[in-house]
Each structure stands twice: as structure tokens, then as C-alpha cells.
Amino acid sequence: MIQRDRVRWLNANDVPKGRFVLYWMQASPRAEWNHALEFAIERANEMGQPLVCLFGITDTYPEANLRHYAFMLEGLRDTQTSLRNRGIQLVVRQQSPEEASVDLARDASLLVTDCGYTRVQRTWRDHTARHATCSVVQVETDVVVPLGVVSPKEEYAAATIRPKIHRHLDQFLVPLKERRLKRDSLGLKIGGLDLSDADGVLAGLNVDRSAARQGFYVAAHRGRKRGLTASLRRNCATTPPSGATRASASDRT
């Protein structure tokens, strides 16, 4: 289920007849539990078009270094494989994300993006909304309850915001069904980086190299999944189902 409160249209452009629907996967580069991805699949199926995902790599992100980029590339390679198994092409470009999204949107019928909360991410999305030639829609997926629903103002303590979150858990803490894409995009010729050559990609980035590269994404990702599974089994074995649900929700928020 994709709640309407997660969806926000960022401009009022028409929906042209493009080659594909574009999901600019920047804040939420994952193939599982991603409302923006599932929303984009729904729209692509409705339009009878393939879906293309995009991630832009900028080497000017504040305070990022070689270790951050190595970790990110390992994660993107894992996500690219998962998306390919669902018939979705992930294009990764060494280009400032807002510029990459505007460039690729020229061939898109619709641009879907996820929601980031930092100043840099908001600036990127504002730029894309102003310059994209198609409609741009944002789908919030990195929180259980959308921020606009929780509170209209800044909150400075968990004690004030947590009760507001809990009031909406029954509405938003629901399963997210994975959609099947009707037309795959794997055959589309769209230029991007070769993630199988991570060393080559890293060599082409002008970034701080003072922190040594460490390859630990896959191990961390698998360990996290094992830990979550074990935690859920313990909770379900010791508490009623409703209690386990609310405990999990509290952990995630």
C-alpha cells in the first residue's frame, strides 16, 4: 500500500509521451521496501512503458571521502543486481544528481523521485522540479510516517515527536507489496558507469583519499538482515503480535 500522504507533486508540467518512466533513486537506493520504486512501477505499468532508475554520483558532496564512495558503490552494485532481476535497468552516472535527472528526464514521460531531508538534497530536487520537461513527483519512503503528517513544525525532542508518530502507526505501518513490471527496460541503450569496475570508477573521482577504502557493505547488509530476523523471532516468541508490531515500529522510528 502506498499512502497518498507519501506522494507530493513538485511541478505542474504535462506528462509527455516519452520512452520510459524514470525513477531518480537518490536518497533511497534500494530495491526492497521502497515506496517510491513501487509507485514508479505502478505508473510505468499504467502507461505501458518500461521503468529506468537513475543514480547520480557527484564528487563534491560535502565531507565525503574515498571510503564513503567505495561503500556507496558496493551498495549500488547490489541494488543494480536486485533491480535487474525485476527487469529494471539502474543507470549510474558520474554527474551532479540534479543535472543527471534533468538530462535523462528529457526522454521520460514522468520523473519519480524519493525524498531527502538535507539542504543539499532539497536543493537538488528544487532544481529538478524547475528544469525537468516532464512532471516530477516525490514519494517519501525513508520514514514510517511522513514528516508532514507527524508535525507541521520543527520538533526538538523525542518526547514531543514520538507520541505524534505513534498516533499514525496503524495507518502507515502496513505491508508494501512488490509490484511486477510489465515491460522491462534492460534492452534500452542508456549510457552509465560500469559498476563491475569499482576501482575504475573510484579512480575517476576527484575526492578526498585520506581515509583508506574498506569493502564491508555486503557483510554489513547481510548481518543487518540476519539481526533483524533474529530480533523479530524473539519478539514474536515473547510478546503478543500487536506488541511485537508496535515494538518494531518504535525501533524503526
Buried (B, 14 or more C-beta within 10 A) or exposed (E): EBBEBBBBEBBEBEEBEBBBBBBBBBBBBBBEEBBBBBBBBBBBBEBEBBBBBBBBBBBEBEEBBBBBBBBBBBBBBBBBEBBBEBBBBBBBBBBBBBBBBBBBBEBBBBBBBBBBEEEBBEEBBEBBBEBBBBBBBBBBBBBBBBBEBBEEEEBEEEEEBBEEBBEBBEEBBEEBEEBEBBBBBEEEEBEBBEBEEBEEBBEEBEBBEEEEBEEEBEEEBEEEEEEEEEBEEEBBEEEEEEEBBBBBBEEEB
